[in-house]
Amino acid sequence: MPDPVDETIARRRPPRAVMAGLLLIAVLVLSLSTWVAVTGDLEFHAHDEGPNTAYALELYRGELPTVNTKMRFDPAEQPRMASELATMPTAAHHDIWTGNHPPLYYALCVPVVALADALGDEQVMLVGMRLVNAVGLALSVLLVGLIAFEMVPRRPGVSLLATAVAASCGRFAYTGGHVQNDGVAAATAALTVFATLRILRLGLTRRRLVLLTLAGTAAAAAKIPGVATVALCGAALFLGLLLRDRSRTGALRALGAAAVATVVPALAIGWFYVRNLMIYGDLTASGVNREKFPRDLRGTWSEMATDLDMWHLWFARPWTHIGGVRSGWAEPFVDVLALAAVAGLVVVAVRWVRHPVRPAGRTVLAWGLMAAYGATLLYNLPGFAAAGGGYHERYLLSLLPLTATVLAIGLLGLGDLGALVGVGSRRLRDRVVVSVATPVLLCAGLLLFLVPATGQDWFGGSVG
């Protein structure tokens, strides 16, 4: 059921050199996360590694835990984990408080748990579950570049720069080396967005609809925000197909495709959210966990939403907070990156005012989807901070495709200064900017990752 599309756009794919660059950057991030996963001490890197590991262990035993299920580490089979459990600060920390999360990540880890059980080595379970998260994080970084290409297909340099921006966030590589569901959740959400943008740009085919449906199902089964991702992408799909064909047949086709992309995930994983509602009284069980771990309130949602320091802190954390150590030049680097991107965006805006081009409806809809997606994620941050929640940079992973793409457009826009004075072709200017900015971003990311790493007591030792 293919759509007629603009063949000049349909033939555009990331150039081989750009695609190779995206893959190499994703492999770099995977290697850093793997380093964290494999060379860290066996003790839990963070408090939530315990309940996340216990969640997968319960699935292996044939049980689906709740937030009140006690962690069960057998001292004979998991002696180090059992001893770690004894160091938890409160009785509530002995529960699997991550039991409100849908089970995809933990189900993917069950084979690792089974292998650890067969070998009688708890180390295999802990490191293996970290590696599952590491692969998810690397895929999400790769998808940042692919999404950027769908957003700006006529300037592939944006794709490579966006991926380099994502890789420069050294903290995300640490996140990938922990037993957490964030890497898998970010990858499945990004794949859902990518599949939607692909249809909006190139048209609907059975293969693309199947990809979108499977990705949406995985996103909803990976983490609670994935449900919002599925809903937004389904709405964008309906509007995009309706814009292509406003006839009765086209409307029915758009409605049918959107229904498949949203109803199938609902049928596949909706039972888990109904279970949450029945057990905890709400779909997310956030209220139950707030009672388990009371925090001091910082203010109201509106107070936090208008606090510029809070937004600066959220924005800077992926670069500046790594293992509790802050590099002296990290914050200046972030500020320079932001200012350079803003300056480039101003140049892009000036060029557009001088030579306005009416964007296609599909382009407007694609950017509308990304804006709505970003707004949905950002809306939750002030409320979470106001309730006393921690500023955890991993909550920003799903926002990375949007922020990295905007920053990349701004950086590439600096090259358009040459266009304002008639210097060079756009292709040449883009190549110069990409050739300079990409290695700078990657080197900065490596330094931001490695310098704090050498100062960590828990890092750099042999596992076990």
C-alpha positions, 0 to 999 in steps of 0.5 A: 500500500505505498503512497506516491511521494516526491522521488527526489526526497524518497531517494535521499538516504544518509550518505555512506560516509555519514552512516559509517560515522553514525555507526562508529560513534555508536560503537564508541559510546557502547565501548565506554558503557561496556567499560563501566559495566565490566570494570566496575566493582561488583557492588551496586553502582547505585541503589536502583541496581539492586531492585532492577536486578531483583526484578529480573531475578523474580521474572526468572523465578516465574513471578512478576514483582510489585513495588512491595515485593522484597528483594530475594538474593540467596546468600549461597547463590548471590552472596555479594548481592545479599551483602549489598542488600544489608547495606541499604539505608532503609527497610523500603530500600529492601523492596523492588520499588522499580516493580511499577515499571513495565517488564521489557528490559527485565524480560530481555535480561532473563536469559542473562539471569539463566546463564548466571544461574547455570554457571553459578556466578552472580557476576554474570548476571550483574554485568550481563544486565548492565550490557543489555542497557549499554546496547540500548543506549548505543542504539539510542545514540545511533537513532539520534542521528537517524532521526536528525536525518529525517528532520533535515534530510537535505543537510546530512551534516546535521545527522552526524553532528547530532550524533556527536552531540549525543556522544559528547554527553559523557554521563550517558555513557555511565548510565549505559553501564548500569543495571537500568532500563533507561537505555532500552526505553530510550532506544525503543522510544526513539525507534518509534519516533524514527518510524513515524517520521519515516512514514511522514517523509516517505509515505506509508508501506506495510513494512514501515507500519509493521516497524512502527507498531513493533517499536511502539509496543516495545516502547510502551513495554519498556517504560511508562513514558513510552505510552505517551510516545505511542499516543503522540506518534499515532496522532501524527501518523493519522494527521500526516496520512490525512494531509496526503489524501483527504478523500474518504478512502484516505481518511479511512486509511489514515484512521486504520494505520493509526489504529494499528499503531496504537491499538496493538501496543495497547492490547499487547502491554495494556494489561500491565498498566491495568495491573498497576491501576488495580494494585496501586490505584494509579497507572504509574504507582508514583504515589506509592513510591512517594510514600515509600521514599518521602522527600522534602518539597522544593516548591510548586510546579509553577515555581520550578518551571520559572526557575532558570537555574533549574533548567540550566541544571537539567540542561548541563547535567549530561555533561557536567555530572559524572560519577559525582565529579564535576570537571572544572571546564565542563560547565564552560564547555556546555555554555559555549556549546549552547551559545554557539548553537543559539548564534547559529540558529539566529543565522539560520533565522536571518537567512530564512527571513531574507529568503523565505521558503514555505515548508512542506506540510509533512515537515511542519507536522514532523517538527510539530511531533518533535515539539509535542514529544519534547514538551510532554517530557519537559512538562514532567521535570518541574513537577518531579523536581518540586516533589523533591526528586533527584536531578537524574540525567537519565530522565533526559535520554528520551529528549536527546533526539530533539535537543541534539538535533536542535544543537546540531542545526545551530552548530551547522548554522554557523557555517551559514555566516559564509552564505550571508557574505557569499563565501563558498557553497553550502555543501562546502561550508557544511563539510568544514563545520562538520569536520571541525565540530565533530572531532571537538565534540567527541574529544570533549565527550571522552575527556568529560568521561575519562577525567572524572572516571579516574577519580572514582573509588568504585571505578577501575577495579576488576569485577569480583 
